[in-house]
Amino acid sequence: MLYATTNILEGYVINEYLGVIAGQAIMGANVFRDISAGFRDIVGGRSGTYEDKLRQAKELAMEDLTAKAQELGANAVIGIDLDYETIRGTMLMVSVSGTAVVVQK
């Protein structure tokens, strides 16, 4: 599967547009990790806990997007956009959207 944040893939021809697709991941964070991460943020260090959660959520959302693209018969997704949100201050949501396409070299 090829991915691009742009609307074209250099060196490829888009043969078919299959539609807009989206993938999501919602993850809760552990209360004790939140407290220690918040403390590190106050002290000025980086919050490895939240960085790991963001990375995991992005990977899960991309896996969801990929599965939907494959169901449509796509071999690429273009125009990818990632959005990060918090829900009720305790959950992290990552959504990714793009256009599923069939490309050839």
C-alpha positions in Angstrom: 0.0 0.0 0.0 1.3 3.4 -0.9 0.4 6.5 1.1 0.7 10.2 0.3 -0.4 13.4 2.0 -0.4 15.0 -1.5 -3.1 14.4 -4.2 -0.6 12.7 -6.6 2.0 10.0 -6.3 5.1 11.0 -8.2 5.9 8.4 -10.9 2.4 6.8 -10.8 -0.8 7.2 -12.8 -4.1 7.1 -10.9 -6.4 4.8 -12.8 -9.4 4.8 -10.5 -10.7 6.9 -7.6 -12.5 4.6 -5.2 -13.7 7.2 -2.7 -12.9 8.9 0.6 -12.1 6.5 3.5 -11.3 7.0 7.1 -9.7 5.1 10.0 -10.0 5.9 13.7 -8.4 4.8 16.9 -9.6 5.8 20.4 -7.4 5.0 23.3 -7.8 5.5 27.0 -4.9 6.5 29.2 -4.0 5.0 32.5 -4.7 7.3 35.5 -1.4 6.6 37.2 0.6 7.1 34.0 -1.4 10.4 33.4 -0.4 11.7 36.8 3.3 10.9 36.3 3.2 12.2 32.7 1.6 15.4 34.0 4.3 15.8 36.6 7.0 15.4 34.1 5.3 18.0 31.9 5.3 20.5 34.8 8.9 19.8 35.5 9.7 20.4 31.8 10.6 16.9 30.6 9.1 15.2 27.7 6.1 12.9 28.3 7.2 9.5 26.9 3.9 8.1 28.0 1.8 10.4 25.8 4.3 10.1 22.9 3.9 6.4 23.0 0.1 6.6 23.1 0.1 9.0 20.2 2.3 6.7 18.2 0.2 3.7 19.0 -3.1 5.5 18.2 -1.7 6.7 14.8 -0.5 3.2 13.9 -4.0 1.7 14.8 -5.8 4.4 12.8 -3.5 3.8 9.8 -4.1 0.0 10.0 -7.9 0.7 10.0 -7.5 3.0 7.0 -5.4 0.4 5.2 -8.0 -2.3 5.8 -10.7 -0.1 4.4 -8.6 0.7 1.3 -7.8 -3.0 0.7 -11.6 -3.9 1.0 -12.2 -1.5 -1.9 -9.3 -2.9 -4.0 -7.1 0.1 -3.6 -3.3 -0.1 -3.7 -2.8 3.5 -2.6 -4.3 6.3 -0.4 -3.7 9.9 -1.4 -4.6 13.2 0.3 -4.0 11.7 3.8 -5.0 14.0 6.7 -4.3 13.1 10.4 -6.3 14.7 13.2 -5.7 14.3 16.9 -8.4 15.0 19.5 -9.0 14.4 23.2 -12.3 13.2 24.5 -13.4 14.1 28.0 -9.8 14.8 28.8 -9.0 11.2 29.4 -9.2 9.6 25.9 -7.2 10.2 22.8 -8.7 9.9 19.4 -6.7 9.8 16.2 -8.6 9.9 12.9 -7.0 9.6 9.5 -8.7 10.2 6.1 -7.8 10.1 2.5 -8.9 9.0 -1.0 -8.5 5.3 -1.9 -7.1 4.9 -5.4 -5.8 2.4 -7.8 -2.4 3.4 -9.3 0.1 2.0 -11.7 3.7 2.9 -12.5 
